[in-house]
Amino acid sequence: MASIGIDAEAIIQPETTVEIDDLYLNERERSLRGSVEINHQTFSSLCFSAKESFFKCLYPLTGIWFDFQDAEIASLDADLRVYTAFALPSR
């Protein structure tokens, strides 16, 4: 294994979730939120933490700084506790 990214976050408070969702969720992720059976706060917190983990895994290997909109959560299975993420092409 070349790298690993680990992040731990508390569940984001409802008022904070509303304020910052646009900073780290794209339109497809907001659509995905409606298709999974977890509440808005938990979904947003998981996406935030997943993207932090993704960055922590890739940055040491690439030296490239990217923000939350440069990665996308493509799927989330709350029962299995598995998500799929990928880096988006440079804008």
N, C-alpha and C positions, 0 to 999 in steps of 0.2 A: 504494500500500500504506500503510495507516494505522499498522500496527505489526507487529513481528516478535518472536518469542521464541526465544532460543537458549540451550541448556544443554549442557554436556559433563560427563559423569560417568565415573569408572572403574567397572568391573564390581564390584558389591557382593560382598563376601566371604560365603561360605556361612553362617557363624555370625551375621553381621549381617543377612542376608536373612531368616533365621528370626525374628530379634528384631523387625524393623521392618515386615514385610509387612502386618501388620494395620493399621499406621498409614496406609498409602497405597494398598492394594489393597482393593477391595470384593469381594463374593461373585461377581459376574459376571466381574470381572477374574481372580479365582482360577480360575474355570471356563474362561475363555479361555486361561489359561496351559497347561492340559492339552491344548488343541487346536492349539497352534502347535509347530512342530518346532525349538525352541531350548531350551536348558537353563534351569532355574529361575532361576539367578543372572542370566543375560543377560536373561530376560524381566522380572524384577523391576527390574533396572537400567534397562532401556529404559522401563518404565512410570514409574519415578521421574523420569527425565530428561524424558520427554514431558510429564508433569504440571508440572514446573518450567518448561519452555518455554511451555506453555499459560498459566501464571500470568504469566510475564514478558511475554507478548504482550498479555494482556487487562488487567492491572493499570494500565498507563499510560493506557489508554483509558477505563477505568471508575472507577478509584480504589477499587474494591471488593477487599478482602482476602478470599481464600478459601483453604481448605486442600486437602489431597490428596483428601479424600472428597467435595469439591464438583465434581470433574471425573471423567470416566470414560473409560477407553480402551475403545472399542467394538469395534475390530478391529485386527489387527496382521498384516502380511504381511512376514515376515522376509526372504523372497527379494527382494521389491521394495523393502524398507526403507521401508514406508509404514504409518502408523497413522491411525486415525480417533479423535478425542476430542471430547467435548462437555461443556458445563457442565451440572451437574444443578440442578434447581430448588432454591430455598432450602428448608432444612429448618426 
